[in-house]
Amino acid sequence: MIGVNAYALMCPRILYAMSLDGLFSKWGSTVNAGGTSTYTLLLTGVLAIGFLLTGTFNSVIAVAAFFFVLNYVFSFAAVFKLRRIMPDAPRPYKALGYPFT
């Protein structure tokens, strides 16, 4: 049950952060009195219900898995790009065997 909570709140938080950075609509960065981005939570809830109503559970899982893998690919690519464009920046961690691992 804890995993479901994490997955349900991950997408609204990502959209909220993207809104703050200007990569998503400005309405995504508004929060209610409790600090929750209500609009992004509502949007992801509607999209999740739409997925469940229009397809099978397997197709929902396939779409989610695709985007999780895409997220990992972009994260790994960002490490390589940042190390190339900022070679003298301080590194908070060492990548053993970089770039061959």
Phi and psi in degrees as GROMACS dihedral restraints (atoms count N, CA, C in turn):
[ dihedral_restraints ]
;  ai    aj    ak    al  type     phi  dphi    fc
    3     4     5     6     1   -66.5    20    10
    4     5     6     7     1   -36.9    20    10
    6     7     8     9     1   -63.3    20    10
    7     8     9    10     1   -38.1    20    10
    9    10    11    12     1   -63.3    20    10
   10    11    12    13     1   -41.3    20    10
   12    13    14    15     1   -62.0    20    10
   13    14    15    16     1   -43.4    20    10
   15    16    17    18     1   -64.2    20    10
   16    17    18    19     1   -43.4    20    10
   18    19    20    21     1   -67.3    20    10
   19    20    21    22     1   -36.8    20    10
   21    22    23    24     1   -68.9    20    10
   22    23    24    25     1   -29.7    20    10
   24    25    26    27     1   -97.9    20    10
   25    26    27    28     1   -10.4    20    10
   27    28    29    30     1   -67.8    20    10
   28    29    30    31     1   -48.3    20    10
   30    31    32    33     1   -64.0    20    10
   31    32    33    34     1   -45.6    20    10
   33    34    35    36     1   -61.0    20    10
   34    35    36    37     1   -34.8    20    10
   36    37    38    39     1   -68.6    20    10
   37    38    39    40     1   -38.2    20    10
   39    40    41    42     1   -65.1    20    10
   40    41    42    43     1   -45.2    20    10
   42    43    44    45     1   -63.8    20    10
   43    44    45    46     1   -36.9    20    10
   45    46    47    48     1   -62.8    20    10
   46    47    48    49     1   -46.9    20    10
   48    49    50    51     1   -64.3    20    10
   49    50    51    52     1   -38.9    20    10
   51    52    53    54     1   -63.9    20    10
   52    53    54    55     1   -36.3    20    10
   54    55    56    57     1   -65.0    20    10
   55    56    57    58     1   -41.3    20    10
   57    58    59    60     1   -63.3    20    10
   58    59    60    61     1   -33.4    20    10
   60    61    62    63     1   -86.3    20    10
   61    62    63    64     1    -2.4    20    10
   63    64    65    66     1    83.4    20    10
   64    65    66    67     1    14.1    20    10
   66    67    68    69     1   -96.5    20    10
   67    68    69    70     1    -2.6    20    10
   69    70    71    72     1  -141.6    20    10
   70    71    72    73     1   171.7    20    10
   72    73    74    75     1   -58.2    20    10
   73    74    75    76     1   147.4    20    10
   75    76    77    78     1   -63.0    20    10
   76    77    78    79     1   -29.6    20    10
   78    79    80    81     1   -65.9    20    10
   79    80    81    82     1   -17.7    20    10
   81    82    83    84     1   -73.0    20    10
   82    83    84    85     1   -15.7    20    10
   84    85    86    87     1   -93.9    20    10
   85    86    87    88     1    -1.1    20    10
   87    88    89    90     1   -82.2    20    10
   88    89    90    91     1   140.5    20    10
   90    91    92    93     1  -124.4    20    10
   91    92    93    94     1   157.7    20    10
   93    94    95    96     1   -85.6    20    10
   94    95    96    97     1  -174.7    20    10
   96    97    98    99     1   -61.5    20    10
   97    98    99   100     1   -27.6    20    10
   99   100   101   102     1   -85.2    20    10
  100   101   102   103     1    -3.9    20    10
  102   103   104   105     1    91.5    20    10
  103   104   105   106     1    10.6    20    10
  105   106   107   108     1   -96.0    20    10
  106   107   108   109     1   135.3    20    10
  108   109   110   111     1   -79.8    20    10
  109   110   111   112     1    91.3    20    10
  111   112   113   114     1   -63.8    20    10
  112   113   114   115     1   -39.7    20    10
  114   115   116   117     1   -65.2    20    10
  115   116   117   118     1   -43.5    20    10
  117   118   119   120     1   -70.2    20    10
  118   119   120   121     1   -34.6    20    10
  120   121   122   123     1   -64.9    20    10
  121   122   123   124     1   -42.0    20    10
  123   124   125   126     1   -65.3    20    10
  124   125   126   127     1   -43.5    20    10
  126   127   128   129     1   -60.6    20    10
  127   128   129   130     1   -47.4    20    10
  129   130   131   132     1   -69.1    20    10
  130   131   132   133     1   -32.4    20    10
  132   133   134   135     1   -65.0    20    10
  133   134   135   136     1   -43.6    20    10
  135   136   137   138     1   -64.0    20    10
  136   137   138   139     1   -42.6    20    10
  138   139   140   141     1   -63.4    20    10
  139   140   141   142     1   -40.4    20    10
  141   142   143   144     1   -64.5    20    10
  142   143   144   145     1   -43.3    20    10
  144   145   146   147     1   -64.5    20    10
  145   146   147   148     1   -40.0    20    10
  147   148   149   150     1   -60.6    20    10
  148   149   150   151     1   -42.6    20    10
  150   151   152   153     1   -60.5    20    10
  151   152   153   154     1   -43.8    20    10
  153   154   155   156     1   -68.7    20    10
  154   155   156   157     1   -33.7    20    10
  156   157   158   159     1   -79.7    20    10
  157   158   159   160     1   -29.5    20    10
  159   160   161   162     1   -97.0    20    10
  160   161   162   163     1   -17.8    20    10
  162   163   164   165     1  -137.8    20    10
  163   164   165   166     1  -178.9    20    10
  165   166   167   168     1   -84.6    20    10
  166   167   168   169     1   166.4    20    10
  168   169   170   171     1   -63.0    20    10
  169   170   171   172     1   -34.8    20    10
  171   172   173   174     1   -64.0    20    10
  172   173   174   175     1   -37.1    20    10
  174   175   176   177     1   -69.7    20    10
  175   176   177   178     1   -34.2    20    10
  177   178   179   180     1   -64.7    20    10
  178   179   180   181     1   -44.6    20    10
  180   181   182   183     1   -64.5    20    10
  181   182   183   184     1   -38.5    20    10
  183   184   185   186     1   -64.3    20    10
  184   185   186   187     1   -42.6    20    10
  186   187   188   189     1   -65.2    20    10
  187   188   189   190     1   -43.8    20    10
  189   190   191   192     1   -63.1    20    10
  190   191   192   193     1   -42.9    20    10
  192   193   194   195     1   -63.1    20    10
  193   194   195   196     1   -39.3    20    10
  195   196   197   198     1   -59.7    20    10
  196   197   198   199     1   -46.5    20    10
  198   199   200   201     1   -71.6    20    10
  199   200   201   202     1   -30.9    20    10
  201   202   203   204     1   -64.9    20    10
  202   203   204   205     1   -44.8    20    10
  204   205   206   207     1   -65.1    20    10
  205   206   207   208     1   -40.8    20    10
  207   208   209   210     1   -60.2    20    10
  208   209   210   211     1   -39.6    20    10
  210   211   212   213     1   -62.2    20    10
  211   212   213   214     1   -43.8    20    10
  213   214   215   216     1   -63.9    20    10
  214   215   216   217     1   -41.6    20    10
  216   217   218   219     1   -61.3    20    10
  217   218   219   220     1   -46.3    20    10
  219   220   221   222     1   -64.6    20    10
  220   221   222   223     1   -36.6    20    10
  222   223   224   225     1   -65.0    20    10
  223   224   225   226     1   -45.5    20    10
  225   226   227   228     1   -66.4    20    10
  226   227   228   229     1   -40.1    20    10
  228   229   230   231     1   -64.3    20    10
  229   230   231   232     1   -35.0    20    10
  231   232   233   234     1   -64.4    20    10
  232   233   234   235     1   -37.4    20    10
  234   235   236   237     1   -62.4    20    10
  235   236   237   238     1   -46.1    20    10
  237   238   239   240     1   -64.7    20    10
  238   239   240   241     1   -43.2    20    10
  240   241   242   243     1   -65.3    20    10
  241   242   243   244     1   -44.8    20    10
  243   244   245   246     1   -65.0    20    10
  244   245   246   247     1   -35.8    20    10
  246   247   248   249     1   -68.7    20    10
  247   248   249   250     1   -28.9    20    10
  249   250   251   252     1   -79.1    20    10
  250   251   252   253     1   -43.4    20    10
  252   253   254   255     1   -85.7    20    10
  253   254   255   256     1   -16.5    20    10
  255   256   257   258     1  -131.8    20    10
  256   257   258   259     1    67.8    20    10
  258   259   260   261     1   -68.1    20    10
  259   260   261   262     1   -23.3    20    10
  261   262   263   264     1   -99.0    20    10
  262   263   264   265     1     5.3    20    10
  264   265   266   267     1   -69.1    20    10
  265   266   267   268     1   145.1    20    10
  267   268   269   270     1   -64.4    20    10
  268   269   270   271     1   139.4    20    10
  270   271   272   273     1  -107.2    20    10
  271   272   273   274     1   122.8    20    10
  273   274   275   276     1   -73.8    20    10
  274   275   276   277     1   -12.3    20    10
  276   277   278   279     1  -148.6    20    10
  277   278   279   280     1   159.7    20    10
  279   280   281   282     1  -106.3    20    10
  280   281   282   283     1   135.1    20    10
  282   283   284   285     1   -98.1    20    10
  283   284   285   286     1   103.2    20    10
  285   286   287   288     1   -62.1    20    10
  286   287   288   289     1   123.6    20    10
  288   289   290   291     1    82.4    20    10
  289   290   291   292     1     8.5    20    10
  291   292   293   294     1   -59.9    20    10
  292   293   294   295     1   136.1    20    10
  294   295   296   297     1   -98.4    20    10
  295   296   297   298     1    16.5    20    10
  297   298   299   300     1   -93.0    20    10
  298   299   300   301     1    -7.4    20    10
